[in-house]
């Protein structure tokens, strides 16, 4: 496999990964906006279900926990001090 072929395969993999995450985010946004149970916030339940799906698909408890903790720790940098994206 040439370097260009490897690079193309890596680029395609990254595009698939980013598209999957983007679609998940869009789906949650729509579900959050149409949530028929305002006293049951969507996000905590969705994150719990995501965690169980990841575990069911072979990710370790440690790996899942560390990934969530790293993501939360990175929020201030990404959000630049804003609570909600406008």
C-alpha positions in Angstrom: 0.0 0.0 0.0 1.4 3.4 -1.0 1.7 6.3 1.4 -1.0 8.0 -0.6 -3.3 5.0 -0.2 -2.6 4.8 3.5 -3.3 8.6 3.9 -6.5 8.3 1.9 -7.7 5.3 4.1 -6.8 7.3 7.3 -8.6 10.3 5.9 -11.7 8.2 5.1 -11.7 6.7 8.6 -11.4 10.1 10.2 -14.3 11.4 8.1 -16.5 8.4 9.1 -15.7 8.9 12.8 -16.4 12.7 12.6 -19.7 12.1 10.7 -20.9 9.5 13.3 -20.2 11.9 16.2 -21.8 14.8 14.3 -24.9 12.8 13.5 -25.2 11.6 17.1 -25.0 15.2 18.3 -27.7 16.3 15.8 -30.0 13.5 16.8 -29.6 14.4 20.5 -30.3 18.0 19.8 -33.5 17.2 18.0 -34.6 14.8 20.7 -33.8 17.3 23.4 -35.9 20.0 21.6 -38.8 17.6 21.4 -38.5 15.9 24.8 -42.0 15.2 26.0 -40.8 14.8 29.6 -39.2 18.2 30.6 -38.8 16.9 34.2 -36.5 14.1 32.8 -33.6 15.9 31.1 -32.3 14.1 28.0 -28.6 14.6 28.3 -27.9 12.6 31.5 -30.0 9.7 30.2 -28.3 9.8 26.8 -24.8 9.9 28.3 -25.8 6.9 30.6 -27.1 5.0 27.6 -24.0 5.9 25.5 -21.8 4.6 28.4 -23.7 1.3 28.5 -23.6 0.9 24.7 -19.8 1.5 24.7 -19.4 -1.1 27.5 -21.7 -3.5 25.7 -19.5 -3.1 22.6 -16.3 -4.0 24.3 -14.9 -0.8 25.6 -13.5 -1.0 29.2 -14.9 0.7 32.2 -11.6 2.5 32.7 -11.4 3.6 29.1 -15.0 4.9 29.1 -14.5 6.7 32.4 -11.2 8.3 31.3 -12.7 9.4 28.0 -15.6 11.1 29.7 -13.3 12.7 32.3 -10.9 14.0 29.5 -13.8 15.3 27.5 -15.3 17.2 30.5 -11.8 18.6 31.4 -11.4 19.9 27.8 -14.8 21.7 27.8 -13.5 25.1 29.2 -10.9 25.3 26.4 -13.4 24.4 23.7 -16.3 26.5 25.0 -14.0 29.5 25.6 -15.9 30.4 28.8 -19.4 30.3 27.2 -22.1 28.2 28.9 -24.1 27.5 25.7 -23.1 27.9 22.0 -25.1 30.7 20.5 
